[in-house]
Amino acid sequence: MDRLTLRLSPDLIRRFDAAAAGQGGRSRLLRRLMEGAAQASLPAPTEALPAPHSGKLTLRLGEADLRLLEAEAAARGLSRTQWSVALIRRRIHDRPQFSRPETLALIEVRRELRRIGVNVNQIARALNTAVMEGAVLDVEVKQLGAFQTEIAAWVDALGEAFEGNLAYWGPAP
């Protein structure tokens, strides 16, 4: 059987208890009111109820575990729910899970790599269309080497970011 939990003001719960006292108590009155509301809004027989898009998982943790969870989540810039969902998704889907700041940083890395790629294409096009003499050619080749080094550094950094993310969300050592 499912359970429904509500937060009510003390005044409202006092008035509801007074009304429910003569009708078998809170639970019985709530069930009767809910059944009446559900009957009044039944869909047409040919109309199917929509399937739920998500489910809810409730965890009960001791105070010490809850403090540790909140500290871990805060360290990653996540709420405890976001942190828990990321942990579960990592284990279920075996993919990295990034926080908003990490996602923004990866977008910036992609932007930088694209910028570098455009520069490399421009240099390559210039080298293919122009006949350059010694010193000018040497400068262009040096620039290509610098871009190659920069690209390699960004690719290594991305690899480290993914490895670190997978290690963080993976099983504890």
C-alpha positions as CSV (number, residue, x, y, z in Angstrom):
1,M,0.0,0.0,0.0
2,D,1.3,3.5,-0.9
3,R,1.7,6.2,1.7
4,L,1.0,9.9,1.4
5,T,2.8,12.5,3.6
6,L,1.6,16.0,4.0
7,R,2.9,19.1,5.9
8,L,0.1,21.1,7.4
9,S,-0.1,24.1,9.7
10,P,-0.9,23.3,13.3
11,D,-4.2,25.2,13.0
12,L,-5.3,23.2,9.9
13,I,-4.4,19.8,11.5
14,R,-6.3,20.8,14.7
15,R,-9.5,21.6,12.7
16,F,-9.1,18.5,10.5
17,D,-8.7,16.3,13.6
18,A,-11.9,17.8,15.0
19,A,-13.8,17.0,11.8
20,A,-12.3,13.5,11.6
21,A,-13.1,12.6,15.2
22,G,-16.7,11.7,14.5
23,Q,-15.9,9.9,11.3
24,G,-13.4,7.3,12.3
25,G,-10.2,9.3,12.5
26,R,-7.8,11.0,10.1
27,S,-7.0,8.0,7.9
28,R,-10.6,6.9,7.4
29,L,-11.7,10.5,6.6
30,L,-8.8,11.1,4.2
31,R,-9.4,7.8,2.4
32,R,-13.1,8.7,2.0
33,L,-12.3,12.2,0.7
34,M,-9.7,10.9,-1.7
35,E,-12.0,8.1,-3.1
36,G,-14.7,10.8,-3.7
37,A,-12.2,13.0,-5.5
38,A,-10.9,10.1,-7.6
39,Q,-14.4,9.0,-8.6
40,A,-15.3,12.5,-9.6
41,S,-12.4,12.8,-11.9
42,L,-12.2,9.4,-13.5
43,P,-11.1,9.4,-17.1
44,A,-13.4,8.2,-19.9
45,P,-13.2,4.4,-20.3
46,T,-11.3,4.7,-23.6
47,E,-8.8,7.2,-22.1
48,A,-5.7,5.6,-20.7
49,L,-3.9,7.0,-17.7
50,P,-0.4,8.4,-18.6
51,A,2.5,6.3,-17.6
52,P,4.7,8.0,-14.9
53,H,7.8,9.6,-16.3
54,S,9.9,9.2,-13.2
55,G,9.7,7.5,-9.8
56,K,10.6,8.6,-6.3
57,L,13.1,7.0,-4.1
58,T,13.2,7.8,-0.4
59,L,16.3,7.1,1.7
60,R,16.5,7.2,5.5
61,L,20.0,7.8,6.7
62,G,21.4,8.2,10.2
63,E,22.5,11.7,11.3
64,A,26.2,10.9,10.8
65,D,25.7,9.4,7.3
66,L,23.4,12.3,6.3
67,R,26.1,14.9,7.3
68,L,28.7,13.0,5.3
69,L,26.4,12.9,2.3
70,E,25.7,16.6,2.6
71,A,29.4,17.3,2.8
72,E,30.2,15.2,-0.3
73,A,27.4,16.8,-2.2
74,A,28.5,20.3,-1.2
75,A,32.1,19.6,-2.2
76,R,30.9,18.8,-5.7
77,G,28.5,21.8,-5.8
78,L,25.4,19.5,-5.8
79,S,22.4,19.1,-3.5
80,R,22.2,15.7,-1.7
81,T,19.5,14.6,-4.1
82,Q,21.6,15.6,-7.2
83,W,24.6,13.8,-5.7
84,S,22.6,10.6,-5.0
85,V,21.1,10.6,-8.5
86,A,24.5,11.1,-10.1
87,L,25.9,8.2,-8.1
88,I,23.1,5.9,-9.1
89,R,23.2,6.9,-12.7
90,R,27.0,6.4,-12.8
91,R,26.6,2.8,-11.5
92,I,23.6,2.0,-13.7
93,H,24.7,3.6,-17.0
94,D,28.5,3.4,-16.5
95,R,29.0,7.0,-17.8
96,P,30.6,10.0,-16.2
97,Q,28.4,12.4,-14.3
98,F,29.2,16.0,-14.3
99,S,28.0,18.9,-12.2
100,R,27.0,22.2,-13.7
101,P,30.4,23.8,-13.3
102,E,32.1,20.8,-14.8
103,T,29.7,20.8,-17.7
104,L,30.4,24.5,-18.3
105,A,34.2,23.8,-18.2
106,L,33.8,21.0,-20.8
107,I,31.9,23.4,-23.0
108,E,34.7,25.9,-22.7
109,V,37.3,23.2,-23.6
110,R,35.3,22.2,-26.7
111,R,35.2,25.9,-27.7
112,E,39.0,26.2,-27.3
113,L,39.7,23.1,-29.3
114,R,37.4,24.4,-32.0
115,R,39.2,27.7,-32.1
116,I,42.6,25.9,-32.3
117,G,41.2,23.7,-35.1
118,V,40.1,26.7,-37.1
119,N,43.6,28.2,-36.8
120,V,45.2,25.0,-37.9
121,N,42.9,24.8,-40.9
122,Q,43.8,28.4,-41.8
123,I,47.5,27.7,-41.6
124,A,47.2,24.5,-43.6
125,R,45.2,26.3,-46.3
126,A,47.8,29.0,-46.4
127,L,50.6,26.5,-46.7
128,N,48.8,24.6,-49.5
129,T,48.0,27.7,-51.6
130,A,51.2,29.8,-51.2
131,V,54.7,29.1,-52.1
132,M,56.6,30.3,-49.0
133,E,60.3,30.9,-48.6
134,G,62.5,29.6,-45.8
135,A,61.9,32.0,-42.9
136,V,58.1,32.4,-43.5
137,L,57.7,28.7,-43.9
138,D,59.6,28.1,-40.7
139,V,57.3,30.4,-38.7
140,E,54.2,28.7,-40.0
141,V,55.6,25.2,-39.2
142,K,56.5,26.4,-35.7
143,Q,53.0,27.7,-35.2
144,L,51.6,24.4,-36.3
145,G,53.9,22.7,-33.8
146,A,52.7,25.0,-31.0
147,F,49.1,24.3,-31.9
148,Q,49.8,20.5,-31.9
149,T,51.3,20.8,-28.4
150,E,48.3,22.9,-27.1
151,I,45.8,20.4,-28.6
152,A,47.7,17.5,-27.0
153,A,47.6,19.2,-23.6
154,W,43.8,19.9,-23.9
155,V,43.1,16.3,-25.0
156,D,45.2,15.0,-22.0
157,A,43.3,17.3,-19.7
158,L,40.0,16.0,-21.0
159,G,41.2,12.4,-20.5
160,E,42.2,13.2,-16.9
161,A,38.8,14.9,-16.2
162,F,36.9,11.8,-17.5
163,E,39.2,9.4,-15.6
164,G,38.8,11.5,-12.4
165,N,35.1,11.6,-12.8
166,L,34.7,7.9,-13.3
167,A,37.0,7.2,-10.4
168,Y,35.1,9.5,-8.1
169,W,31.7,7.9,-8.9
170,G,33.1,4.4,-9.1
171,P,33.3,1.8,-6.3
172,A,35.2,2.9,-3.2
173,P,38.8,1.4,-3.1
